[in-house]
Amino acid sequence: MTLGGLVAAWSAFGGGVEGAGMALGRLLLGLGAKWLIVIVGVFLAIGVWHLPAMAVLAGAAIAAVGLLVATKLWA
């Protein structure tokens, strides 16, 4: 989740000052990249490393909720 957030932030804020359409496009591209990284990580954990599926999915869900709570408390 953290690596996905880093990629999303780098994609969204790494291009400098642009118009609103380009900024929205970069935000959506970063969000898509974030969830792609999360899905690949879950696939690797369950499919390749044979970790328990419920533990991996619960960990990903808790990390997502933690990210939301931290964002809400920060702002």
PQR file with spaces between the fields and no chain letter, atoms N, CA, C, O and H, PARSE charges and radii, in Angstrom:
ATOM       1  N    MET     1       0.836   -1.182    0.000 -0.4000 1.5000
ATOM       2  CA   MET     1       0.000    0.000    0.000 -0.0000 2.0000
ATOM       3  C    MET     1       0.882    1.248    0.000  0.5500 1.7000
ATOM       4  O    MET     1       0.584    2.228   -0.683 -0.5500 1.4000
ATOM       5  N    THR     2       1.955    1.204    0.761 -0.4000 1.5000
ATOM       6  CA   THR     2       2.854    2.352    0.824 -0.0000 2.0000
ATOM       7  C    THR     2       3.568    2.568   -0.495  0.5500 1.7000
ATOM       8  O    THR     2       3.690    3.705   -0.951 -0.5500 1.4000
ATOM       9  H    THR     2       2.197    0.408    1.316  0.4000 1.0000
ATOM      10  N    LEU     3       4.039    1.503   -1.112 -0.4000 1.5000
ATOM      11  CA   LEU     3       4.704    1.624   -2.410 -0.0000 2.0000
ATOM      12  C    LEU     3       3.729    2.154   -3.455  0.5500 1.7000
ATOM      13  O    LEU     3       4.095    2.993   -4.279 -0.5500 1.4000
ATOM      14  H    LEU     3       3.940    0.580   -0.742  0.4000 1.0000
ATOM      15  N    GLY     4       2.499    1.673   -3.424 -0.4000 1.5000
ATOM      16  CA   GLY     4       1.489    2.183   -4.347 -0.0000 2.0000
ATOM      17  C    GLY     4       1.204    3.658   -4.131  0.5500 1.7000
ATOM      18  O    GLY     4       1.044    4.408   -5.094 -0.5500 1.4000
ATOM      19  H    GLY     4       2.202    0.992   -2.755  0.4000 1.0000
ATOM      20  N    GLY     5       1.139    4.079   -2.874 -0.4000 1.5000
ATOM      21  CA   GLY     5       0.942    5.492   -2.561 -0.0000 2.0000
ATOM      22  C    GLY     5       2.100    6.356   -3.030  0.5500 1.7000
ATOM      23  O    GLY     5       1.900    7.478   -3.496 -0.5500 1.4000
ATOM      24  H    GLY     5       1.269    3.470   -2.092  0.4000 1.0000
ATOM      25  N    LEU     6       3.308    5.833   -2.907 -0.4000 1.5000
ATOM      26  CA   LEU     6       4.485    6.560   -3.375 -0.0000 2.0000
ATOM      27  C    LEU     6       4.448    6.736   -4.888  0.5500 1.7000
ATOM      28  O    LEU     6       4.739    7.819   -5.396 -0.5500 1.4000
ATOM      29  H    LEU     6       3.471    4.922   -2.528  0.4000 1.0000
ATOM      30  N    VAL     7       4.096    5.688   -5.601 -0.4000 1.5000
ATOM      31  CA   VAL     7       4.007    5.776   -7.062 -0.0000 2.0000
ATOM      32  C    VAL     7       2.894    6.737   -7.470  0.5500 1.7000
ATOM      33  O    VAL     7       3.061    7.511   -8.412 -0.5500 1.4000
ATOM      34  H    VAL     7       3.859    4.808   -5.189  0.4000 1.0000
ATOM      35  N    ALA     8       1.764    6.695   -6.772 -0.4000 1.5000
ATOM      36  CA   ALA     8       0.656    7.596   -7.082 -0.0000 2.0000
ATOM      37  C    ALA     8       1.056    9.051   -6.850  0.5500 1.7000
ATOM      38  O    ALA     8       0.747    9.917   -7.669 -0.5500 1.4000
ATOM      39  H    ALA     8       1.628    6.066   -6.007  0.4000 1.0000
ATOM      40  N    ALA     9       1.730    9.321   -5.755 -0.4000 1.5000
ATOM      41  CA   ALA     9       2.153   10.691   -5.460 -0.0000 2.0000
ATOM      42  C    ALA     9       3.197   11.164   -6.459  0.5500 1.7000
ATOM      43  O    ALA     9       3.157   12.312   -6.903 -0.5500 1.4000
ATOM      44  H    ALA     9       1.981    8.618   -5.089  0.4000 1.0000
ATOM      45  N    TRP    10       4.122   10.299   -6.813 -0.4000 1.5000
ATOM      46  CA   TRP    10       5.151   10.671   -7.784 -0.0000 2.0000
ATOM      47  C    TRP    10       4.524   10.982   -9.140  0.5500 1.7000
ATOM      48  O    TRP    10       4.920   11.931   -9.816 -0.5500 1.4000
ATOM      49  H    TRP    10       4.155    9.366   -6.453  0.4000 1.0000
ATOM      50  N    SER    11       3.554   10.178   -9.522 -0.4000 1.5000
ATOM      51  CA   SER    11       2.885   10.392  -10.800 -0.0000 2.0000
ATOM      52  C    SER    11       2.047   11.664  -10.778  0.5500 1.7000
ATOM      53  O    SER    11       2.050   12.426  -11.745 -0.5500 1.4000
ATOM      54  H    SER    11       3.233    9.407   -8.973  0.4000 1.0000
ATOM      55  N    ALA    12       1.338   11.894   -9.693 -0.4000 1.5000
ATOM      56  CA   ALA    12       0.430   13.030   -9.627 -0.0000 2.0000
ATOM      57  C    ALA    12       1.151   14.360   -9.481  0.5500 1.7000
ATOM      58  O    ALA    12       0.731   15.356  -10.071 -0.5500 1.4000
ATOM      59  H    ALA    12       1.336   11.275   -8.908  0.4000 1.0000
ATOM      60  N    PHE    13       2.216   14.392   -8.714 -0.4000 1.5000
ATOM      61  CA   PHE    13       2.857   15.661   -8.401 -0.0000 2.0000
ATOM      62  C    PHE    13       4.231   15.840   -9.038  0.5500 1.7000
ATOM      63  O    PHE    13       4.905   16.835   -8.774 -0.5500 1.4000
ATOM      64  H    PHE    13       2.556   13.583   -8.235  0.4000 1.0000
ATOM      65  N    GLY    14       4.651   14.902   -9.861 -0.4000 1.5000
ATOM      66  CA   GLY    14       5.991   14.971  -10.430 -0.0000 2.0000
ATOM      67  C    GLY    14       6.106   15.750  -11.719  0.5500 1.7000
ATOM      68  O    GLY    14       7.222   15.950  -12.199 -0.5500 1.4000
ATOM      69  H    GLY    14       4.103   14.093  -10.075  0.4000 1.0000
ATOM      70  N    GLY    15       5.004   16.204  -12.309 -0.4000 1.5000
ATOM      71  CA   GLY    15       5.050   16.819  -13.627 -0.0000 2.0000
ATOM      72  C    GLY    15       5.121   18.316  -13.645  0.5500 1.7000
ATOM      73  O    GLY    15       5.148   18.904  -14.726 -0.5500 1.4000
ATOM      74  H    GLY    15       4.097   16.042  -11.919  0.4000 1.0000
ATOM      75  N    GLY    16       5.152   18.961  -12.514 -0.4000 1.5000
ATOM      76  CA   GLY    16       5.190   20.414  -12.488 -0.0000 2.0000
ATOM      77  C    GLY    16       3.798   21.015  -12.603  0.5500 1.7000
ATOM      78  O    GLY    16       2.795   20.336  -12.381 -0.5500 1.4000
ATOM      79  H    GLY    16       5.130   18.484  -11.636  0.4000 1.0000
ATOM      80  N    VAL    17       3.750   22.276  -12.946 -0.4000 1.5000
ATOM      81  CA   VAL    17       2.492   23.006  -13.026 -0.0000 2.0000
ATOM      82  C    VAL    17       1.881   22.776  -14.406  0.5500 1.7000
ATOM      83  O    VAL    17       2.526   23.004  -15.429 -0.5500 1.4000
ATOM      84  H    VAL    17       4.565   22.827  -13.126  0.4000 1.0000
ATOM      85  N    GLU    18       0.629   22.323  -14.419 -0.4000 1.5000
ATOM      86  CA   GLU    18      -0.095   22.040  -15.658 -0.0000 2.0000
ATOM      87  C    GLU    18      -1.518   22.566  -15.513  0.5500 1.7000
ATOM      88  O    GLU    18      -1.891   23.124  -14.481 -0.5500 1.4000
ATOM      89  H    GLU    18       0.105   22.137  -13.587  0.4000 1.0000
ATOM      90  N    GLY    19      -2.290   22.378  -16.549 -0.4000 1.5000
ATOM      91  CA   GLY    19      -3.698   22.745  -16.516 -0.0000 2.0000
ATOM      92  C    GLY    19      -4.499   21.743  -15.687  0.5500 1.7000
ATOM      93  O    GLY    19      -3.992   20.700  -15.277 -0.5500 1.4000
ATOM      94  H    GLY    19      -1.987   21.924  -17.387  0.4000 1.0000
ATOM      95  N    ALA    20      -5.762   22.091  -15.454 -0.4000 1.5000
ATOM      96  CA   ALA    20      -6.609   21.246  -14.612 -0.0000 2.0000
ATOM      97  C    ALA    20      -6.842   19.875  -15.226  0.5500 1.7000
ATOM      98  O    ALA    20      -6.843   18.874  -14.509 -0.5500 1.4000
ATOM      99  H    ALA    20      -6.174   22.939  -15.787  0.4000 1.0000
ATOM     100  N    GLY    21      -7.038   19.807  -16.532 -0.4000 1.5000
ATOM     101  CA   GLY    21      -7.271   18.523  -17.191 -0.0000 2.0000
ATOM     102  C    GLY    21      -6.070   17.604  -17.076  0.5500 1.7000
ATOM     103  O    GLY    21      -6.221   16.410  -16.816 -0.5500 1.4000
ATOM     104  H    GLY    21      -7.037   20.620  -17.115  0.4000 1.0000
ATOM     105  N    MET    22      -4.888   18.149  -17.268 -0.4000 1.5000
ATOM     106  CA   MET    22      -3.663   17.353  -17.158 -0.0000 2.0000
ATOM     107  C    MET    22      -3.430   16.914  -15.716  0.5500 1.7000
ATOM     108  O    MET    22      -2.987   15.791  -15.474 -0.5500 1.4000
ATOM     109  H    MET    22      -4.766   19.119  -17.479  0.4000 1.0000
ATOM     110  N    ALA    23      -3.723   17.787  -14.762 -0.4000 1.5000
ATOM     111  CA   ALA    23      -3.556   17.431  -13.349 -0.0000 2.0000
ATOM     112  C    ALA    23      -4.514   16.308  -12.960  0.5500 1.7000
ATOM     113  O    ALA    23      -4.120   15.381  -12.253 -0.5500 1.4000
ATOM     114  H    ALA    23      -4.082   18.700  -14.959  0.4000 1.0000
ATOM     115  N    LEU    24      -5.752   16.379  -13.408 -0.4000 1.5000
ATOM     116  CA   LEU    24      -6.722   15.325  -13.128 -0.0000 2.0000
ATOM     117  C    LEU    24      -6.286   14.019  -13.785  0.5500 1.7000
ATOM     118  O    LEU    24      -6.398   12.951  -13.182 -0.5500 1.4000
ATOM     119  H    LEU    24      -6.072   17.132  -13.983  0.4000 1.0000
ATOM     120  N    GLY    25      -5.796   14.098  -15.001 -0.4000 1.5000
ATOM     121  CA   GLY    25      -5.304   12.905  -15.685 -0.0000 2.0000
ATOM     122  C    GLY    25      -4.155   12.255  -14.939  0.5500 1.7000
ATOM     123  O    GLY    25      -4.101   11.031  -14.824 -0.5500 1.4000
ATOM     124  H    GLY    25      -5.704   14.965  -15.491  0.4000 1.0000
ATOM     125  N    ARG    26      -3.234   13.066  -14.430 -0.4000 1.5000
ATOM     126  CA   ARG    26      -2.101   12.515  -13.671 -0.0000 2.0000
ATOM     127  C    ARG    26      -2.572   11.905  -12.359  0.5500 1.7000
ATOM     128  O    ARG    26      -2.052   10.871  -11.940 -0.5500 1.4000
ATOM     129  H    ARG    26      -3.278   14.060  -14.523  0.4000 1.0000
ATOM     130  N    LEU    27      -3.550   12.531  -11.704 -0.4000 1.5000
ATOM     131  CA   LEU    27      -4.104   11.946  -10.478 -0.0000 2.0000
ATOM     132  C    LEU    27      -4.754   10.592  -10.744  0.5500 1.7000
ATOM     133  O    LEU    27      -4.549    9.645   -9.985 -0.5500 1.4000
ATOM     134  H    LEU    27      -3.972   13.371  -12.045  0.4000 1.0000
ATOM     135  N    LEU    28      -5.531   10.497  -11.810 -0.4000 1.5000
ATOM     136  CA   LEU    28      -6.185    9.234  -12.149 -0.0000 2.0000
ATOM     137  C    LEU    28      -5.169    8.178  -12.573  0.5500 1.7000
ATOM     138  O    LEU    28      -5.313    7.006  -12.224 -0.5500 1.4000
ATOM     139  H    LEU    28      -5.698   11.267  -12.427  0.4000 1.0000
ATOM     140  N    LEU    29      -4.155    8.577  -13.311 -0.4000 1.5000
ATOM     141  CA   LEU    29      -3.094    7.645  -13.697 -0.0000 2.0000
ATOM     142  C    LEU    29      -2.354    7.132  -12.461  0.5500 1.7000
ATOM     143  O    LEU    29      -2.051    5.942  -12.369 -0.5500 1.4000
ATOM     144  H    LEU    29      -4.037    9.529  -13.594  0.4000 1.0000
ATOM     145  N    GLY    30      -2.067    8.010  -11.524 -0.4000 1.5000
ATOM     146  CA   GLY    30      -1.402    7.605  -10.291 -0.0000 2.0000
ATOM     147  C    GLY    30      -2.260    6.675   -9.458  0.5500 1.7000
ATOM     148  O    GLY    30      -1.751    5.716   -8.879 -0.5500 1.4000
ATOM     149  H    GLY    30      -2.313    8.976  -11.599  0.4000 1.0000
ATOM     150  N    LEU    31      -3.556    6.945   -9.389 -0.4000 1.5000
ATOM     151  CA   LEU    31      -4.467    6.080   -8.652 -0.0000 2.0000
ATOM     152  C    LEU    31      -4.537    4.697   -9.292  0.5500 1.7000
ATOM     153  O    LEU    31      -4.533    3.682   -8.596 -0.5500 1.4000
ATOM     154  H    LEU    31      -3.970    7.724   -9.859  0.4000 1.0000
ATOM     155  N    GLY    32      -4.601    4.665  -10.609 -0.4000 1.5000
ATOM     156  CA   GLY    32      -4.613    3.383  -11.308 -0.0000 2.0000
ATOM     157  C    GLY    32      -3.324    2.601  -11.079  0.5500 1.7000
ATOM     158  O    GLY    32      -3.355    1.388  -10.873 -0.5500 1.4000
ATOM     159  H    GLY    32      -4.604    5.490  -11.175  0.4000 1.0000
ATOM     160  N    ALA    33      -2.191    3.299  -11.117 -0.4000 1.5000
ATOM     161  CA   ALA    33      -0.903    2.640  -10.875 -0.0000 2.0000
ATOM     162  C    ALA    33      -0.822    2.115   -9.447  0.5500 1.7000
ATOM     163  O    ALA    33      -0.284    1.033   -9.210 -0.5500 1.4000
ATOM     164  H    ALA    33      -2.165    4.284  -11.284  0.4000 1.0000
ATOM     165  N    LYS    34      -1.349    2.871   -8.504 -0.4000 1.5000
ATOM     166  CA   LYS    34      -1.341    2.440   -7.108 -0.0000 2.0000
ATOM     167  C    LYS    34      -2.089    1.122   -6.943  0.5500 1.7000
ATOM     168  O    LYS    34      -1.567    0.182   -6.343 -0.5500 1.4000
ATOM     169  H    LYS    34      -1.786    3.749   -8.696  0.4000 1.0000
ATOM     170  N    TRP    35      -3.304    1.049   -7.471 -0.4000 1.5000
ATOM     171  CA   TRP    35      -4.095   -0.160   -7.298 -0.0000 2.0000
ATOM     172  C    TRP    35      -3.539   -1.320   -8.110  0.5500 1.7000
ATOM     173  O    TRP    35      -3.704   -2.475   -7.718 -0.5500 1.4000
ATOM     174  H    TRP    35      -3.728    1.812   -7.959  0.4000 1.0000
ATOM     175  N    LEU    36      -2.885   -1.039   -9.230 -0.4000 1.5000
ATOM     176  CA   LEU    36      -2.221   -2.101   -9.979 -0.0000 2.0000
ATOM     177  C    LEU    36      -1.084   -2.705   -9.157  0.5500 1.7000
ATOM     178  O    LEU    36      -0.910   -3.923   -9.137 -0.5500 1.4000
ATOM     179  H    LEU    36      -2.751   -0.100   -9.548  0.4000 1.0000
ATOM     180  N    ILE    37      -0.315   -1.858   -8.484 -0.4000 1.5000
ATOM     181  CA   ILE    37       0.770   -2.344   -7.632 -0.0000 2.0000
ATOM     182  C    ILE    37       0.213   -3.148   -6.463  0.5500 1.7000
ATOM     183  O    ILE    37       0.774   -4.182   -6.101 -0.5500 1.4000
ATOM     184  H    ILE    37      -0.456   -0.868   -8.501  0.4000 1.0000
ATOM     185  N    VAL    38      -0.876   -2.687   -5.873 -0.4000 1.5000
ATOM     186  CA   VAL    38      -1.490   -3.422   -4.758 -0.0000 2.0000
ATOM     187  C    VAL    38      -1.989   -4.784   -5.224  0.5500 1.7000
ATOM     188  O    VAL    38      -1.780   -5.784   -4.537 -0.5500 1.4000
ATOM     189  H    VAL    38      -1.332   -1.847   -6.167  0.4000 1.0000
ATOM     190  N    ILE    39      -2.641   -4.837   -6.375 -0.4000 1.5000
ATOM     191  CA   ILE    39      -3.159   -6.101   -6.892 -0.0000 2.0000
ATOM     192  C    ILE    39      -2.018   -7.062   -7.221  0.5500 1.7000
ATOM     193  O    ILE    39      -2.107   -8.254   -6.925 -0.5500 1.4000
ATOM     194  H    ILE    39      -2.811   -4.025   -6.933  0.4000 1.0000
ATOM     195  N    VAL    40      -0.961   -6.556   -7.824 -0.4000 1.5000
ATOM     196  CA   VAL    40       0.199   -7.408   -8.120 -0.0000 2.0000
ATOM     197  C    VAL    40       0.826   -7.913   -6.825  0.5500 1.7000
ATOM     198  O    VAL    40       1.233   -9.072   -6.750 -0.5500 1.4000
ATOM     199  H    VAL    40      -0.890   -5.588   -8.064  0.4000 1.0000
ATOM     200  N    GLY    41       0.911   -7.064   -5.809 -0.4000 1.5000
ATOM     201  CA   GLY    41       1.453   -7.486   -4.521 -0.0000 2.0000
ATOM     202  C    GLY    41       0.615   -8.564   -3.860  0.5500 1.7000
ATOM     203  O    GLY    41       1.155   -9.515   -3.295 -0.5500 1.4000
ATOM     204  H    GLY    41       0.581   -6.122   -5.870  0.4000 1.0000
ATOM     205  N    VAL    42      -0.695   -8.424   -3.926 -0.4000 1.5000
ATOM     206  CA   VAL    42      -1.587   -9.441   -3.364 -0.0000 2.0000
ATOM     207  C    VAL    42      -1.450  -10.746   -4.147  0.5500 1.7000
ATOM     208  O    VAL    42      -1.419  -11.825   -3.556 -0.5500 1.4000
ATOM     209  H    VAL    42      -1.135   -7.652   -4.385  0.4000 1.0000
ATOM     210  N    PHE    43      -1.369  -10.649   -5.470 -0.4000 1.5000
ATOM     211  CA   PHE    43      -1.184  -11.846   -6.291 -0.0000 2.0000
ATOM     212  C    PHE    43       0.127  -12.551   -5.946  0.5500 1.7000
ATOM     213  O    PHE    43       0.156  -13.773   -5.798 -0.5500 1.4000
ATOM     214  H    PHE    43      -1.394   -9.772   -5.950  0.4000 1.0000
ATOM     215  N    LEU    44       1.207  -11.784   -5.818 -0.4000 1.5000
ATOM     216  CA   LEU    44       2.493  -12.387   -5.462 -0.0000 2.0000
ATOM     217  C    LEU    44       2.435  -13.049   -4.092  0.5500 1.7000
ATOM     218  O    LEU    44       2.948  -14.154   -3.910 -0.5500 1.4000
ATOM     219  H    LEU    44       1.183  -10.792   -5.938  0.4000 1.0000
ATOM     220  N    ALA    45       1.816  -12.379   -3.136 -0.4000 1.5000
ATOM     221  CA   ALA    45       1.759  -12.922   -1.777 -0.0000 2.0000
ATOM     222  C    ALA    45       0.951  -14.210   -1.720  0.5500 1.7000
ATOM     223  O    ALA    45       1.341  -15.159   -1.039 -0.5500 1.4000
ATOM     224  H    ALA    45       1.400  -11.482   -3.284  0.4000 1.0000
ATOM     225  N    ILE    46      -0.177  -14.247   -2.434 -0.4000 1.5000
ATOM     226  CA   ILE    46      -1.037  -15.429   -2.367 -0.0000 2.0000
ATOM     227  C    ILE    46      -0.602  -16.499   -3.362  0.5500 1.7000
ATOM     228  O    ILE    46      -0.502  -17.675   -3.011 -0.5500 1.4000
ATOM     229  H    ILE    46      -0.493  -13.476   -2.987  0.4000 1.0000
ATOM     230  N    GLY    47      -0.343  -16.090   -4.603 -0.4000 1.5000
ATOM     231  CA   GLY    47      -0.080  -17.061   -5.662 -0.0000 2.0000
ATOM     232  C    GLY    47       1.333  -17.586   -5.719  0.5500 1.7000
ATOM     233  O    GLY    47       1.548  -18.766   -5.994 -0.5500 1.4000
ATOM     234  H    GLY    47      -0.424  -15.135   -4.888  0.4000 1.0000
ATOM     235  N    VAL    48       2.300  -16.727   -5.463 -0.4000 1.5000
ATOM     236  CA   VAL    48       3.699  -17.129   -5.623 -0.0000 2.0000
ATOM     237  C    VAL    48       4.312  -17.562   -4.293  0.5500 1.7000
ATOM     238  O    VAL    48       4.958  -18.606   -4.213 -0.5500 1.4000
ATOM     239  H    VAL    48       2.125  -15.768   -5.239  0.4000 1.0000
ATOM     240  N    TRP    49       4.106  -16.755   -3.250 -0.4000 1.5000
ATOM     241  CA   TRP    49       4.733  -17.052   -1.961 -0.0000 2.0000
ATOM     242  C    TRP    49       3.853  -17.918   -1.073  0.5500 1.7000
ATOM     243  O    TRP    49       4.276  -18.312    0.014 -0.5500 1.4000
ATOM     244  H    TRP    49       3.581  -15.907   -3.315  0.4000 1.0000
ATOM     245  N    HIS    50       2.636  -18.224   -1.516 -0.4000 1.5000
ATOM     246  CA   HIS    50       1.698  -19.114   -0.819 -0.0000 2.0000
ATOM     247  C    HIS    50       1.432  -18.703    0.625  0.5500 1.7000
ATOM     248  O    HIS    50       1.389  -19.541    1.525 -0.5500 1.4000
ATOM     249  H    HIS    50       2.292  -17.904   -2.399  0.4000 1.0000
ATOM     250  N    LEU    51       1.254  -17.406    0.830 -0.4000 1.5000
ATOM     251  CA   LEU    51       0.857  -16.911    2.143 -0.0000 2.0000
ATOM     252  C    LEU    51      -0.645  -17.115    2.311  0.5500 1.7000
ATOM     253  O    LEU    51      -1.360  -17.211    1.313 -0.5500 1.4000
ATOM     254  H    LEU    51       1.288  -16.724    0.099  0.4000 1.0000
ATOM     255  N    PRO    52      -1.141  -17.182    3.538 -0.5600 1.5000
ATOM     256  CA   PRO    52      -2.584  -17.388    3.752  0.2800 2.0000
ATOM     257  C    PRO    52      -3.398  -16.246    3.138  0.5500 1.7000
ATOM     258  O    PRO    52      -3.132  -15.069    3.384 -0.5500 1.4000
ATOM     259  N    ALA    53      -4.390  -16.620    2.338 -0.4000 1.5000
ATOM     260  CA   ALA    53      -5.159  -15.625    1.583 -0.0000 2.0000
ATOM     261  C    ALA    53      -5.898  -14.656    2.506  0.5500 1.7000
ATOM     262  O    ALA    53      -5.894  -13.450    2.262 -0.5500 1.4000
ATOM     263  H    ALA    53      -4.606  -17.576    2.137  0.4000 1.0000
ATOM     264  N    MET    54      -6.531  -15.167    3.562 -0.4000 1.5000
ATOM     265  CA   MET    54      -7.286  -14.290    4.452 -0.0000 2.0000
ATOM     266  C    MET    54      -6.379  -13.286    5.149  0.5500 1.7000
ATOM     267  O    MET    54      -6.762  -12.132    5.348 -0.5500 1.4000
ATOM     268  H    MET    54      -6.534  -16.147    3.761  0.4000 1.0000
ATOM     269  N    ALA    55      -5.196  -13.715    5.516 -0.4000 1.5000
ATOM     270  CA   ALA    55      -4.271  -12.808    6.187 -0.0000 2.0000
ATOM     271  C    ALA    55      -3.786  -11.717    5.227  0.5500 1.7000
ATOM     272  O    ALA    55      -3.662  -10.556    5.619 -0.5500 1.4000
ATOM     273  H    ALA    55      -4.885  -14.652    5.355  0.4000 1.0000
ATOM     274  N    VAL    56      -3.516  -12.081    3.991 -0.4000 1.5000
ATOM     275  CA   VAL    56      -3.054  -11.101    3.008 -0.0000 2.0000
ATOM     276  C    VAL    56      -4.155  -10.094    2.695  0.5500 1.7000
ATOM     277  O    VAL    56      -3.911   -8.887    2.669 -0.5500 1.4000
ATOM     278  H    VAL    56      -3.616  -13.024    3.673  0.4000 1.0000
ATOM     279  N    LEU    57      -5.363  -10.590    2.457 -0.4000 1.5000
ATOM     280  CA   LEU    57      -6.469   -9.696    2.146 -0.0000 2.0000
ATOM     281  C    LEU    57      -6.836   -8.807    3.335  0.5500 1.7000
ATOM     282  O    LEU    57      -7.149   -7.629    3.161 -0.5500 1.4000
ATOM     283  H    LEU    57      -5.562  -11.570    2.478  0.4000 1.0000
ATOM     284  N    ALA    58      -6.798   -9.371    4.532 -0.4000 1.5000
ATOM     285  CA   ALA    58      -7.070   -8.567    5.723 -0.0000 2.0000
ATOM     286  C    ALA    58      -5.990   -7.504    5.916  0.5500 1.7000
ATOM     287  O    ALA    58      -6.297   -6.366    6.273 -0.5500 1.4000
ATOM     288  H    ALA    58      -6.544  -10.328    4.673  0.4000 1.0000
ATOM     289  N    GLY    59      -4.749   -7.862    5.686 -0.4000 1.5000
ATOM     290  CA   GLY    59      -3.663   -6.889    5.803 -0.0000 2.0000
ATOM     291  C    GLY    59      -3.797   -5.764    4.796  0.5500 1.7000
ATOM     292  O    GLY    59      -3.575   -4.601    5.133 -0.5500 1.4000
ATOM     293  H    GLY    59      -4.500   -8.786    5.397  0.4000 1.0000
ATOM     294  N    ALA    60      -4.158   -6.093    3.563 -0.4000 1.5000
ATOM     295  CA   ALA    60      -4.356   -5.059    2.546 -0.0000 2.0000
ATOM     296  C    ALA    60      -5.529   -4.157    2.903  0.5500 1.7000
ATOM     297  O    ALA    60      -5.454   -2.941    2.727 -0.5500 1.4000
ATOM     298  H    ALA    60      -4.338   -7.038    3.289  0.4000 1.0000
ATOM     299  N    ALA    61      -6.618   -4.749    3.407 -0.4000 1.5000
ATOM     300  CA   ALA    61      -7.781   -3.947    3.790 -0.0000 2.0000
ATOM     301  C    ALA    61      -7.459   -3.038    4.978  0.5500 1.7000
ATOM     302  O    ALA    61      -7.854   -1.873    4.994 -0.5500 1.4000
ATOM     303  H    ALA    61      -6.679   -5.736    3.550  0.4000 1.0000
ATOM     304  N    ILE    62      -6.753   -3.563    5.956 -0.4000 1.5000
ATOM     305  CA   ILE    62      -6.391   -2.755    7.121 -0.0000 2.0000
ATOM     306  C    ILE    62      -5.439   -1.631    6.731  0.5500 1.7000
ATOM     307  O    ILE    62      -5.536   -0.522    7.256 -0.5500 1.4000
ATOM     308  H    ILE    62      -6.432   -4.510    5.943  0.4000 1.0000
ATOM     309  N    ALA    63      -4.515   -1.917    5.805 -0.4000 1.5000
ATOM     310  CA   ALA    63      -3.603   -0.874    5.336 -0.0000 2.0000
ATOM     311  C    ALA    63      -4.371    0.214    4.594  0.5500 1.7000
ATOM     312  O    ALA    63      -4.062    1.395    4.750 -0.5500 1.4000
ATOM     313  H    ALA    63      -4.436   -2.819    5.379  0.4000 1.0000
ATOM     314  N    ALA    64      -5.368   -0.163    3.790 -0.4000 1.5000
ATOM     315  CA   ALA    64      -6.171    0.832    3.075 -0.0000 2.0000
ATOM     316  C    ALA    64      -6.970    1.686    4.049  0.5500 1.7000
ATOM     317  O    ALA    64      -7.043    2.904    3.884 -0.5500 1.4000
ATOM     318  H    ALA    64      -5.619   -1.122    3.664  0.4000 1.0000
ATOM     319  N    VAL    65      -7.567    1.069    5.058 -0.4000 1.5000
ATOM     320  CA   VAL    65      -8.324    1.825    6.058 -0.0000 2.0000
ATOM     321  C    VAL    65      -7.389    2.725    6.862  0.5500 1.7000
ATOM     322  O    VAL    65      -7.727    3.870    7.161 -0.5500 1.4000
ATOM     323  H    VAL    65      -7.508    0.080    5.192  0.4000 1.0000
ATOM     324  N    GLY    66      -6.227    2.211    7.207 -0.4000 1.5000
ATOM     325  CA   GLY    66      -5.247    3.026    7.926 -0.0000 2.0000
ATOM     326  C    GLY    66      -4.809    4.243    7.129  0.5500 1.7000
ATOM     327  O    GLY    66      -4.618    5.323    7.687 -0.5500 1.4000
ATOM     328  H    GLY    66      -5.952    1.281    6.965  0.4000 1.0000
ATOM     329  N    LEU    67      -4.651    4.065    5.823 -0.4000 1.5000
ATOM     330  CA   LEU    67      -4.295    5.178    4.957 -0.0000 2.0000
ATOM     331  C    LEU    67      -5.402    6.233    4.925  0.5500 1.7000
ATOM     332  O    LEU    67      -5.130    7.433    4.968 -0.5500 1.4000
ATOM     333  H    LEU    67      -4.806    3.187    5.369  0.4000 1.0000
ATOM     334  N    LEU    68      -6.643    5.773    4.850 -0.4000 1.5000
ATOM     335  CA   LEU    68      -7.774    6.697    4.868 -0.0000 2.0000
ATOM     336  C    LEU    68      -7.879    7.453    6.192  0.5500 1.7000
ATOM     337  O    LEU    68      -8.117    8.661    6.208 -0.5500 1.4000
ATOM     338  H    LEU    68      -6.863    4.798    4.816  0.4000 1.0000
ATOM     339  N    VAL    69      -7.699    6.738    7.295 -0.4000 1.5000
ATOM     340  CA   VAL    69      -7.778    7.386    8.604 -0.0000 2.0000
ATOM     341  C    VAL    69      -6.636    8.388    8.782  0.5500 1.7000
ATOM     342  O    VAL    69      -6.843    9.493    9.283 -0.5500 1.4000
ATOM     343  H    VAL    69      -7.505    5.757    7.282  0.4000 1.0000
ATOM     344  N    ALA    70      -5.448    7.998    8.375 -0.4000 1.5000
ATOM     345  CA   ALA    70      -4.307    8.911    8.501 -0.0000 2.0000
ATOM     346  C    ALA    70      -4.497   10.155    7.648  0.5500 1.7000
ATOM     347  O    ALA    70      -4.138   11.256    8.064 -0.5500 1.4000
ATOM     348  H    ALA    70      -5.280    7.100    7.968  0.4000 1.0000
ATOM     349  N    THR    71      -5.058    9.987    6.461 -0.4000 1.5000
ATOM     350  CA   THR    71      -5.328   11.138    5.588 -0.0000 2.0000
ATOM     351  C    THR    71      -6.379   12.046    6.209  0.5500 1.7000
ATOM     352  O    THR    71      -6.252   13.270    6.161 -0.5500 1.4000
ATOM     353  H    THR    71      -5.350    9.092    6.122  0.4000 1.0000
ATOM     354  N    LYS    72      -7.408   11.456    6.787 -0.4000 1.5000
ATOM     355  CA   LYS    72      -8.462   12.250    7.398 -0.0000 2.0000
ATOM     356  C    LYS    72      -7.943   13.009    8.625  0.5500 1.7000
ATOM     357  O    LYS    72      -8.311   14.166    8.828 -0.5500 1.4000
ATOM     358  H    LYS    72      -7.511   10.462    6.826  0.4000 1.0000
ATOM     359  N    LEU    73      -7.107   12.388    9.434 -0.4000 1.5000
ATOM     360  CA   LEU    73      -6.567   13.036   10.621 -0.0000 2.0000
ATOM     361  C    LEU    73      -5.530   14.097   10.259  0.5500 1.7000
ATOM     362  O    LEU    73      -5.364   15.072   10.991 -0.5500 1.4000
ATOM     363  H    LEU    73      -6.808   11.448    9.269  0.4000 1.0000
ATOM     364  N    TRP    74      -4.839   13.918    9.150 -0.4000 1.5000
ATOM     365  CA   TRP    74      -3.776   14.850    8.755 -0.0000 2.0000
ATOM     366  C    TRP    74      -4.380   16.174    8.276  0.5500 1.7000
ATOM     367  O    TRP    74      -3.844   17.241    8.573 -0.5500 1.4000
ATOM     368  H    TRP    74      -4.974   13.126    8.556  0.4000 1.0000
ATOM     369  N    ALA    75      -5.482   16.109    7.542 -0.4000 1.5000
ATOM     370  CA   ALA    75      -6.056   17.312    6.926 -0.0000 2.0000
ATOM     371  C    ALA    75      -6.851   18.134    7.863  0.5500 1.7000
ATOM     372  O    ALA    75      -7.387   19.171    7.473 -0.5500 1.4000
ATOM     373  H    ALA    75      -5.918   15.242    7.300  0.4000 1.0000
